[in-house]
Amino acid sequence: ESVVIPAKIKQIGSRAFANCNKLTLVTWNATNSKIDDAIFQNTASKIKCFNFGESVNIIPDFLCDGMSNLTSITIPKDVKVIGKNVFLYCRNLTSVIWNAENCEPTMWGEYQNDWYKNKELENNYIIFGSGKQDWYMYGPFANISHKITSFKIGENVQQIPSYLCFGMSKAKITFHKDIQTIGEYALSEVYKVQFQGKVTQCANVFYNNEKWYDTIIYIPQEYLKYYKSLRTAMGLKKAKVIYKTF
């Protein structure tokens, strides 16, 4: 019914936990582990709770792929790297707590072949013309970002990686006063954002927001002029922006 992966595990072989029909709880403490294909084959959809230990540094590619019963996840403070498609097909993941203080600012892009074409991914790809459709998906939550309604940032986080919240159109993202840097495209297609303090580095963070909805920015009254002056730099030049002060 439950399994704990110890901190020193370096490799988990193919289908290691396949067909574990009663497995619902996984605690992952491996600080830097590699995994082979389909370690939770025919098991992933049964898992309801997946906990990362506080000392985890690297989350391997495809780790939680297919865990359609997960509703929430917490990314620990020591995570430096999140692999590709970690949360692929976690269709019911709606709540994320982000405590990673120094995660690699990568775009988490993944080339996809034609077999990935389906309606679930329509909001999370860019098509490049090359005679066939090549798919690029962005951010660690790329294919399920439009499902996420709650995204909370830990109080010790000061840097937001590029592409982190790309496509989270249903979430209101709140940045606490100590956040200094927001990476490029981190808020693309995010339409409700609250700032508590002055963010000093935030170039082109709202890229693509002019296409779909109004962007609502909640800010302290004292910073209204400051954030209005950043409108073009933040990628909102052509977007309809509503400023709400408190």
Secondary structure, 3 states (H helix, E strand, C coil): CEEEECCCCCEECCCCCCCCCCCCEEEECCCECEECCCCCCCCHHHCCEEEECCCCCEECCCCCCCCCCCCEEEECCCCCEECCCCCCCCCCCCEEEECCCCCCCCCCCCCECHHHCCHHHHHHCEEEECCCEEEECCCCCHHHHHHCCEEEECCCCCEECCCCCCCCCCCEEEECCCCCEECCCCCCCCCEEEECCCCCECCCCCCCHHHCCCEEEEECHHHHHHHHHCCCCCCCCCCCEEEEEC
